[in-house]
Amino acid sequence: MRRNLVALIAAVIALIFCQSAFAAPVCLPDNKYSKDLNLPIYEWVDRTKTRRGTIVAVHGLTLYAKCWDQFATHLAARGYHVYAVDQRGFGRWRTEAAKYGGTNKMELSQSKQDLLDLVTTLRQAHPNEQLFCLGESLGSNMILLLLEDHPELANGAILGSPCYKTRVHPKPLKWAEDAAKELVEPNKPLNLEPYAAPYLSNDPAVRKACDSDPLIDRKMTPAELVKVDLMDDKAIGDAKKLPATLPILIVAGTQDAMFHSTDLPKEVEKWGSKKVVVDLLPGKGHLLMEHQAVNPQIANLVDQWLAQQNPGGTLATAATAPTRTKVRVSRNHAK
């Protein structure tokens, strides 16, 4: 009897060990915060890791929250709990709007409120834990708007390819044709597919993956695009309101076909934060983290920056002496 009991205990211990050894980060589309806030929120977590902090990711225009899957999984494997909410009109709002009590229409103001609700809820749930915001493209500008009004909610931000100074489109004749349509029918959706490849990425694999993804919304009205442009301009213009001690990491590609990324170092000198690091990646395009395999170089930049912020501390740890803006042009580009 005793021998059987010992064997049973040994088997249970072995099972627990095996589960821990082979555990991996998981993505939870129906999590506590999704249910509590009645919003399409994803959570990435590895329960076997000591919790190092919270990260709230915000997706770019036309994309959706689960486009963060691979990069969020990378962060979860390092002990962060990562959350991302679909902006109104994208992701699960397109297919499950009734479930969440909304519509499938793009609503920037409500998306900003959803983000505020999520970040506020997470901050209240974990008041002694560091929280960082992570965005790309439109998502970066949404984060700027959030922290310009509520800097107390986060310990810092990682901004991928923020929307600053739009480039002349590589297909100007097509763009001129669509611009003319804006004047006639501002509420009629335009087909954005011809612009997707040169705008989103200069990586053929990423372009192909995006082009074949039916969940990416490729139709928006001229009126919606104007609202996005106005919001982007406000986010950049109001960045002077950011606290001097708020740490910010900007990662952008020098070959960004959508925005003048190489002008960012001069622009951020006007921002309120004096703890900005700008990493310019030679040869890289606009989309750097979403909807693609994790780039080791970019992951390393983000991991090192997060480590420097002393994850696990309190809000007060971010309030150190201001430093000058740093610009780094990476020379060992990893494809």
C-alpha positions as CSV (number, residue, x, y, z in Angstrom):
1,M,0.0,0.0,0.0
2,R,2.8,2.4,1.0
3,R,4.7,1.5,-2.1
4,N,1.7,2.3,-4.3
5,L,1.2,5.6,-2.5
6,V,4.9,6.6,-3.1
7,A,4.5,5.6,-6.8
8,L,1.4,7.7,-7.1
9,I,3.1,10.7,-5.6
10,A,6.1,10.2,-7.8
11,A,3.8,10.1,-10.9
12,V,2.1,13.3,-9.9
13,I,5.4,15.1,-9.4
14,A,6.6,13.8,-12.8
15,L,3.4,15.0,-14.5
16,I,3.8,18.5,-12.9
17,F,7.4,18.6,-14.0
18,C,6.6,17.6,-17.5
19,Q,3.8,20.1,-17.8
20,S,6.2,22.8,-16.6
21,A,9.0,21.7,-18.8
22,F,6.9,21.8,-21.9
23,A,4.7,24.8,-21.0
24,A,4.6,27.6,-23.5
25,P,2.9,31.0,-23.7
26,V,-0.8,30.8,-24.7
27,C,-3.2,33.3,-26.3
28,L,-6.5,33.6,-24.5
29,P,-9.2,35.4,-26.6
30,D,-11.8,34.9,-23.8
31,N,-10.1,36.1,-20.7
32,K,-11.2,37.9,-17.5
33,Y,-10.7,41.4,-18.9
34,S,-12.5,40.6,-22.2
35,K,-15.5,39.5,-20.1
36,D,-15.4,42.2,-17.5
37,L,-15.1,45.0,-20.1
38,N,-17.2,43.3,-22.8
39,L,-14.5,44.0,-25.4
40,P,-12.6,41.8,-27.9
41,I,-9.3,41.6,-25.9
42,Y,-6.6,39.0,-26.3
43,E,-4.2,38.0,-23.5
44,W,-0.9,36.3,-23.9
45,V,0.6,34.7,-20.8
46,D,3.0,32.0,-19.7
47,R,1.9,30.8,-16.3
48,T,5.2,29.1,-15.5
49,K,7.1,32.4,-15.6
50,T,7.5,34.9,-12.8
51,R,5.4,37.9,-13.7
52,R,7.6,40.8,-14.8
53,G,5.0,43.3,-15.8
54,T,2.1,44.2,-18.0
55,I,2.2,45.3,-21.7
56,V,-0.8,46.7,-23.6
57,A,-0.3,46.4,-27.4
58,V,-2.2,48.5,-29.9
59,H,-2.5,47.5,-33.5
60,G,-2.1,49.6,-36.7
61,L,-4.7,50.8,-39.2
62,T,-6.5,48.0,-41.2
63,L,-4.9,45.4,-38.9
64,Y,-6.4,43.7,-35.8
65,A,-5.2,42.8,-32.3
66,K,-4.1,39.2,-33.0
67,C,-1.6,40.5,-35.5
68,W,0.6,40.9,-32.4
69,D,0.5,37.2,-31.8
70,Q,4.1,36.3,-32.5
71,F,5.7,39.3,-30.9
72,A,3.3,39.1,-27.9
73,T,4.2,35.4,-27.5
74,H,7.9,36.4,-27.4
75,L,7.2,38.9,-24.6
76,A,5.0,36.4,-22.7
77,A,7.8,33.9,-22.8
78,R,9.8,36.5,-20.9
79,G,7.3,36.9,-18.1
80,Y,5.1,39.7,-19.3
81,H,1.3,39.5,-19.5
82,V,0.4,41.0,-22.8
83,Y,-3.0,42.4,-23.8
84,A,-4.4,43.8,-27.1
85,V,-7.9,45.0,-27.9
86,D,-9.4,45.2,-31.4
87,Q,-10.0,48.8,-32.4
88,R,-13.6,49.5,-33.4
89,G,-14.3,48.4,-37.0
90,F,-11.4,45.9,-37.0
91,G,-10.8,42.3,-36.0
92,R,-13.7,40.8,-34.1
93,W,-15.7,44.0,-34.4
94,R,-16.2,43.1,-38.0
95,T,-17.5,39.6,-37.3
96,E,-18.9,39.7,-33.7
97,A,-20.0,43.3,-33.2
98,A,-23.4,42.2,-31.7
99,K,-21.6,40.1,-29.1
100,Y,-19.8,43.2,-27.8
101,G,-22.8,45.6,-28.2
102,G,-21.4,47.7,-31.0
103,T,-21.2,47.9,-34.8
104,N,-18.7,47.0,-37.5
105,K,-18.0,50.7,-38.2
106,M,-14.6,52.4,-37.4
107,E,-15.0,54.6,-34.4
108,L,-11.7,56.3,-33.4
109,S,-13.1,58.1,-30.3
110,Q,-14.6,54.9,-28.9
111,S,-11.4,53.0,-29.7
112,K,-9.5,55.5,-27.6
113,Q,-12.0,55.1,-24.8
114,D,-11.7,51.3,-25.0
115,L,-7.9,51.6,-24.7
116,L,-8.2,53.9,-21.7
117,D,-10.7,51.5,-20.0
118,L,-8.3,48.6,-20.5
119,V,-5.2,50.3,-19.3
120,T,-7.0,51.9,-16.3
121,T,-8.4,48.5,-15.4
122,L,-5.0,46.8,-15.6
123,R,-3.3,49.5,-13.6
124,Q,-6.0,49.3,-10.9
125,A,-5.7,45.5,-10.8
126,H,-1.9,45.6,-10.5
127,P,-1.0,48.9,-8.9
128,N,2.5,47.8,-7.8
129,E,3.5,46.4,-11.2
130,Q,5.1,48.2,-14.1
131,L,2.9,48.7,-17.2
132,F,4.2,49.5,-20.6
133,C,2.3,50.4,-23.8
134,L,3.4,48.9,-27.2
135,G,2.1,50.2,-30.5
136,E,2.8,50.2,-34.2
137,S,1.8,52.8,-36.8
138,L,-1.6,54.1,-35.9
139,G,-1.3,52.1,-32.6
140,S,1.8,54.2,-31.7
141,N,-0.2,57.4,-32.2
142,M,-3.1,56.1,-30.1
143,I,-0.7,55.4,-27.3
144,L,0.7,59.0,-27.6
145,L,-2.8,60.4,-27.2
146,L,-3.4,58.2,-24.2
147,L,-0.2,59.1,-22.4
148,E,-0.5,62.8,-23.3
149,D,-3.7,62.9,-21.2
150,H,-3.0,60.1,-18.7
151,P,0.8,59.8,-18.2
152,E,0.2,58.3,-14.8
153,L,-1.1,55.1,-16.3
154,A,2.1,53.7,-17.8
155,N,5.8,53.4,-16.9
156,G,6.8,53.9,-20.6
157,A,6.0,53.3,-24.2
158,I,7.4,51.4,-27.2
159,L,6.4,53.1,-30.4
160,G,6.9,51.2,-33.7
161,S,6.8,53.3,-36.9
162,P,4.8,56.2,-35.5
163,C,2.7,58.2,-38.0
164,Y,4.7,61.4,-38.7
165,K,4.9,63.3,-42.0
166,T,3.2,61.2,-44.7
167,R,5.3,60.5,-47.8
168,V,4.0,61.0,-51.4
169,H,2.5,57.7,-52.3
170,P,4.6,55.5,-54.7
171,K,1.5,55.3,-56.9
172,P,0.7,59.0,-57.3
173,L,-1.7,58.7,-60.3
174,K,-3.9,56.1,-58.5
175,W,-3.8,58.2,-55.4
176,A,-4.9,61.3,-57.4
177,E,-7.8,59.3,-58.9
178,D,-9.0,58.2,-55.5
179,A,-8.5,61.7,-54.0
180,A,-10.9,63.0,-56.6
181,K,-13.4,60.4,-55.6
182,E,-13.2,61.8,-52.0
183,L,-14.6,65.1,-53.1
184,V,-17.6,63.4,-54.8
185,E,-18.4,60.6,-52.4
186,P,-16.6,61.0,-49.0
187,N,-18.6,58.2,-47.4
188,K,-18.1,55.6,-50.1
189,P,-15.4,53.0,-49.2
190,L,-12.2,53.1,-51.2
191,N,-10.3,49.9,-52.0
192,L,-7.0,50.2,-50.2
193,E,-5.5,47.0,-51.6
194,P,-3.4,48.7,-54.3
195,Y,-1.6,50.6,-51.6
196,A,-1.2,47.9,-49.0
197,A,2.1,46.3,-50.3
198,P,4.2,49.5,-50.6
199,Y,2.8,51.0,-47.5
200,L,2.9,48.1,-45.0
201,S,6.2,46.5,-45.7
202,N,9.1,46.1,-48.1
203,D,9.5,42.5,-47.0
204,P,8.0,40.2,-49.7
205,A,7.0,37.6,-47.1
206,V,5.2,40.1,-44.9
207,R,3.5,41.6,-47.9
208,K,2.3,38.2,-49.1
209,A,1.0,37.3,-45.7
210,C,-0.9,40.5,-45.3
211,D,-2.3,40.4,-48.9
212,S,-3.7,36.9,-48.2
213,D,-5.2,37.7,-44.8
214,P,-9.0,38.1,-45.1
215,L,-9.2,39.6,-41.7
216,I,-7.3,42.7,-42.7
217,D,-9.8,45.5,-43.6
218,R,-8.9,46.9,-47.0
219,K,-11.9,49.2,-47.4
220,M,-12.2,52.6,-45.7
221,T,-14.1,55.7,-46.6
222,P,-12.3,59.0,-47.4
223,A,-14.0,60.5,-44.4
224,E,-12.6,57.8,-42.2
225,L,-9.1,58.3,-43.6
226,V,-9.3,62.1,-43.0
227,K,-10.3,61.4,-39.3
228,V,-7.2,59.1,-39.0
229,D,-4.9,61.8,-40.5
230,L,-6.3,64.4,-38.1
231,M,-5.9,62.1,-35.1
232,D,-2.3,61.3,-36.1
233,D,-1.4,65.0,-36.4
234,K,-3.0,65.7,-33.0
235,A,-1.0,62.9,-31.4
236,I,2.3,64.3,-32.7
237,G,1.4,67.9,-32.1
238,D,0.5,67.3,-28.4
239,A,3.5,65.2,-27.6
240,K,5.0,68.3,-26.0
241,K,2.6,67.5,-23.1
242,L,4.4,64.2,-22.3
243,P,6.2,64.2,-18.9
244,A,10.0,64.8,-19.1
245,T,10.7,61.6,-17.2
246,L,8.5,59.2,-19.3
247,P,10.7,56.6,-21.0
248,I,10.0,56.1,-24.7
249,L,11.6,53.7,-27.2
250,I,10.9,54.5,-30.9
251,V,11.8,51.8,-33.5
252,A,11.4,52.7,-37.2
253,G,12.8,51.6,-40.6
254,T,14.7,54.0,-42.8
255,Q,12.9,52.7,-45.8
256,D,9.4,53.3,-44.4
257,A,7.3,54.0,-47.5
258,M,4.5,55.6,-45.5
259,F,6.2,58.1,-43.3
260,H,9.4,60.1,-43.1
261,S,10.9,58.0,-40.3
262,T,14.3,59.6,-40.7
263,D,12.8,62.9,-39.6
264,L,11.7,61.5,-36.3
265,P,14.9,62.3,-34.3
266,K,14.5,66.0,-35.0
267,E,10.8,65.9,-34.3
268,V,11.1,64.2,-30.9
269,E,13.4,67.0,-29.7
270,K,10.1,69.0,-29.4
271,W,8.4,66.4,-27.2
272,G,7.9,66.8,-23.5
273,S,9.7,63.6,-22.7
274,K,13.5,63.9,-22.5
275,K,14.0,60.1,-22.2
276,V,13.4,59.1,-25.8
277,V,15.5,56.6,-27.6
278,V,15.1,56.5,-31.4
279,D,16.4,53.3,-33.2
280,L,16.5,53.7,-36.9
281,L,16.9,50.3,-38.8
282,P,18.5,50.6,-42.2
283,G,16.6,48.9,-45.0
284,K,13.5,48.2,-43.0
285,G,10.0,49.3,-44.0
286,H,6.9,50.3,-42.1
287,L,5.5,47.2,-40.4
288,L,8.2,45.8,-38.0
289,M,6.5,43.7,-35.4
290,E,2.9,42.8,-36.3
291,H,1.8,40.0,-38.6
292,Q,5.3,38.5,-39.0
293,A,7.9,36.3,-37.4
294,V,9.8,38.0,-34.6
295,N,12.8,39.8,-35.9
296,P,15.7,39.0,-33.5
297,Q,17.3,42.5,-33.8
298,I,14.0,44.3,-33.0
299,A,13.2,41.8,-30.2
300,N,16.6,42.4,-28.7
301,L,16.1,46.2,-28.8
302,V,12.8,45.9,-27.0
303,D,14.0,43.3,-24.5
304,Q,17.0,45.4,-23.5
305,W,14.9,48.6,-23.2
306,L,12.4,46.8,-21.0
307,A,15.2,45.4,-18.8
308,Q,16.6,49.0,-18.4
309,Q,13.2,50.1,-17.0
310,N,13.5,47.8,-14.0
311,P,10.4,45.7,-14.6
312,G,8.6,44.7,-11.4
313,G,9.1,48.1,-9.8
314,T,6.5,50.7,-8.9
315,L,5.4,53.8,-10.8
316,A,7.9,55.8,-9.0
317,T,10.8,54.0,-10.6
318,A,10.2,55.8,-13.9
319,A,10.6,59.2,-12.3
320,T,14.4,59.5,-12.7
321,A,16.4,62.5,-13.9
322,P,15.7,63.4,-17.5
323,T,18.3,62.6,-20.1
324,R,18.8,63.9,-23.7
325,T,17.1,62.2,-26.6
326,K,19.3,59.4,-28.0
327,V,19.4,58.4,-31.7
328,R,20.9,55.1,-32.7
329,V,21.2,53.9,-36.3
330,S,21.7,50.1,-36.2
331,R,24.5,48.9,-38.3
332,N,24.2,45.2,-37.9
333,H,20.9,44.7,-39.5
334,A,19.3,41.3,-38.9
335,K,16.9,40.2,-41.6
